[in-house]
Amino acid sequence: MTQPQDQQLTPEKRQAASERFGRWSESIARAMGTPTFLVILTLFCIIWITWNTVAPEAWRFDSAAIGFTALTLILSLQASYAAPMILLAQNRQDDRDRVQIEQDRQRAERNLADTEFMVREVVALRLAISELPDRDWVKQELRTLLAEIESERERTNDAEDAEDAEDTDNLDSTADGRADNS
């Protein structure tokens, strides 16, 4: 069967048509699984059976004597269409679930890689911190430096005192020398 080139379905058009049909069949399958559908179907059957048993004989269209054949055929037809639509909806849901599972797996792999990276970073930080001086060592070093500064200050003060004493002795001897000369 050949069609003109412009009327042939491209893969994109086929996919779009398939998607539309799939969404339509899912909506039907979803509607058939609701309490509203069951109530409507039950009311339909009750009205059908009541009409065909209580109504005047001329108005009846499905005989109770032969087991409501038309109702049975209608319900069988509805069930024969409902089953494949429900299966199609389940298959589409399985496809969505498969995609979701794959995305979850990829996300879990990324999370695992991120967690492993963070663990390596924490270990590196611990190693770096263990090489840092602790509080007691810093206190000891500061005490040592303070003692060195204080001893240096004492030496400087002693040296200044010695120089002052020397200057005072020189001034005294100069003053004594002048007094002797006069």
C-alpha positions, 0 to 999 in steps of 0.5 A: 500500500503506497501513500503519497510522500506528503501523507506518509507518517514520519517517525515523529508523527507516529510517536506523537500519535502513539503518545496521544493514544497512550495518554487517552488509554491511560485516562480511560483505564484511570477512569475505569478504576474509580469508584465513580465508574463502578457506581455508574456501571452499577446504576446502568445495570440496575436501570437496564435490568429494572427497565427490562423486567418492569416496563411494559412488554412493548417497551422492553428490548432485552428479555430476562427470559433469555438472560439479558443477552444484550446487557451481557454482550455490552458488558463483555464488549466493555471488558474486552476493550478495558483489559488491553487499555489497562495493560497498555496503561500498566506498560506505560507506567512500567516504562516511566518507573524504569526511567525513574529507577535509572534516574534514581540509580544515577543520582545515588551514584553521584551521591556516593561519589560526592560522599567518597570525595567528602570523606577523603577531604575530611581525612586530609583535613584531619591529617593536616590538623594533626600536624598543627601544633596543639594548645599546650605546645603553643603555650610552651612556646609562648612561655619560652619566648616570653622568658627569652624576651624578659632575659633580653630585657634584663640584659639590656637594662643591666647594660644600660645601668652599667653604661649609666654607672660608667658615665656617672663615674666619668662625670665624677672623675672629670668633675674631680679633675676640674676641681683639682685643677682649680 
